[in-house]
Amino acid sequence: MSTIVKTAINPYQDQEFLERAFLRLCEIRRTIQELQKEEETIREWAQFYAEEYLLNGEKAGIFEVNGQTVSISLNYRKVYQYPDELVRLEEELKRKKKESELNGTAKLVAVNRYLVFKF
């Protein structure tokens, strides 16, 4: 009986694998951006349709959409305009945070890396 030993390849050492991953990420990000633009265009119409024709005054419902079961609910996000005093305090806090970062009194706890794609 012979034993076949499989060696695990470290993907960080396989340049072709890494290149394929990078190219695929580019494709995915491009598709996401295109879909987000389309979503912005049709969101209001789809929301109106869901409210008027699917939910009919209800707050939520379960529907079949293109053969898939989908739970749809109508949620609200409140938007407030705060008094000038609070806006000034918020701006002062942002300024103080930035000063703290610059003078070293703020403790750096992490640095996150990420790629930015612009198409």
VMD Tcl script that draws the C-alpha trace (Angstrom):
set ca {
  {0.00 0.00 0.00}
  {1.55 3.27 -1.07}
  {0.99 6.54 0.68}
  {0.57 9.72 -1.33}
  {1.78 12.78 0.52}
  {0.07 16.02 -0.43}
  {1.99 19.14 0.35}
  {-0.03 22.20 1.16}
  {0.95 25.10 -1.03}
  {1.17 28.46 0.67}
  {-0.88 30.76 -1.60}
  {1.33 33.70 -0.61}
  {4.23 31.95 -2.36}
  {2.30 31.23 -5.58}
  {2.49 34.35 -7.76}
  {0.10 32.99 -10.41}
  {-2.49 32.18 -7.75}
  {-2.10 35.66 -6.25}
  {-2.44 37.29 -9.66}
  {-5.65 35.35 -10.38}
  {-7.00 36.40 -6.97}
  {-6.13 40.05 -7.66}
  {-7.73 39.99 -11.13}
  {-10.85 38.33 -9.74}
  {-11.08 40.94 -6.98}
  {-10.88 43.67 -9.64}
  {-13.74 42.02 -11.55}
  {-15.83 41.68 -8.40}
  {-15.27 45.30 -7.32}
  {-16.14 46.55 -10.82}
  {-19.35 44.50 -10.82}
  {-20.26 45.76 -7.34}
  {-19.81 49.38 -8.44}
  {-21.97 48.82 -11.53}
  {-24.68 47.11 -9.46}
  {-24.62 49.90 -6.86}
  {-25.18 52.51 -9.58}
  {-28.10 50.49 -10.94}
  {-29.49 50.06 -7.42}
  {-29.41 53.82 -6.84}
  {-31.35 54.35 -10.06}
  {-34.15 51.88 -9.32}
  {-34.30 51.82 -5.50}
  {-37.11 54.39 -5.14}
  {-39.29 52.72 -7.79}
  {-38.79 49.28 -6.24}
  {-39.57 50.63 -2.78}
  {-42.78 52.22 -4.06}
  {-43.77 48.93 -5.74}
  {-43.09 46.93 -2.56}
  {-45.06 49.34 -0.37}
  {-48.02 49.79 -2.72}
  {-48.40 46.39 -4.36}
  {-46.68 43.78 -2.22}
  {-47.07 44.93 1.37}
  {-50.44 46.69 0.97}
  {-50.16 48.61 4.25}
  {-48.40 45.84 6.16}
  {-44.96 46.37 7.67}
  {-43.53 43.04 6.50}
  {-44.28 40.01 4.41}
  {-42.76 36.90 2.86}
  {-42.84 36.61 -0.91}
  {-41.48 34.43 -3.66}
  {-39.25 36.42 -6.02}
  {-37.81 34.60 -9.03}
  {-38.24 31.25 -7.29}
  {-36.60 32.38 -4.04}
  {-38.35 33.09 -0.76}
  {-37.70 36.66 0.36}
  {-38.72 38.40 3.57}
  {-39.46 42.06 2.89}
  {-39.99 44.61 5.61}
  {-40.51 48.35 5.59}
  {-38.12 50.10 7.97}
  {-37.54 53.74 8.74}
  {-34.43 55.72 9.60}
  {-34.98 59.00 11.33}
  {-32.76 61.92 10.34}
  {-32.31 64.75 12.79}
  {-30.94 68.24 12.48}
  {-29.26 69.11 15.76}
  {-29.03 72.53 17.42}
  {-26.03 74.68 16.48}
  {-24.50 74.20 19.94}
  {-24.36 70.42 19.46}
  {-22.92 70.80 15.94}
  {-20.18 73.06 17.37}
  {-19.42 70.54 20.13}
  {-19.18 67.75 17.57}
  {-16.80 69.79 15.40}
  {-14.71 70.65 18.48}
  {-14.53 66.96 19.41}
  {-13.37 66.05 15.89}
  {-10.69 68.76 16.06}
  {-9.52 67.58 19.49}
  {-9.36 63.97 18.27}
  {-7.22 65.04 15.33}
  {-4.93 67.06 17.63}
  {-4.60 64.04 19.89}
  {-3.61 61.87 16.92}
  {-1.02 64.43 15.81}
  {0.54 65.10 19.23}
  {0.71 61.41 20.16}
  {-1.72 61.36 23.08}
  {-4.12 59.11 21.15}
  {-3.13 55.45 21.27}
  {-2.87 53.78 17.86}
  {-4.47 50.34 18.24}
  {-4.59 49.13 14.65}
  {-3.72 49.98 11.07}
  {-6.03 48.38 8.53}
  {-4.89 47.90 4.95}
  {-7.30 47.93 2.04}
  {-7.27 48.35 -1.70}
  {-9.06 51.19 -3.44}
  {-10.28 50.60 -6.97}
  {-11.43 53.44 -9.20}
  {-12.90 52.53 -12.54}
}
mol new
graphics top color blue
foreach p $ca { graphics top sphere $p radius 0.5 }
foreach p [lrange $ca 0 end-1] q [lrange $ca 1 end] { graphics top cylinder $p $q radius 0.2 }
display resetview
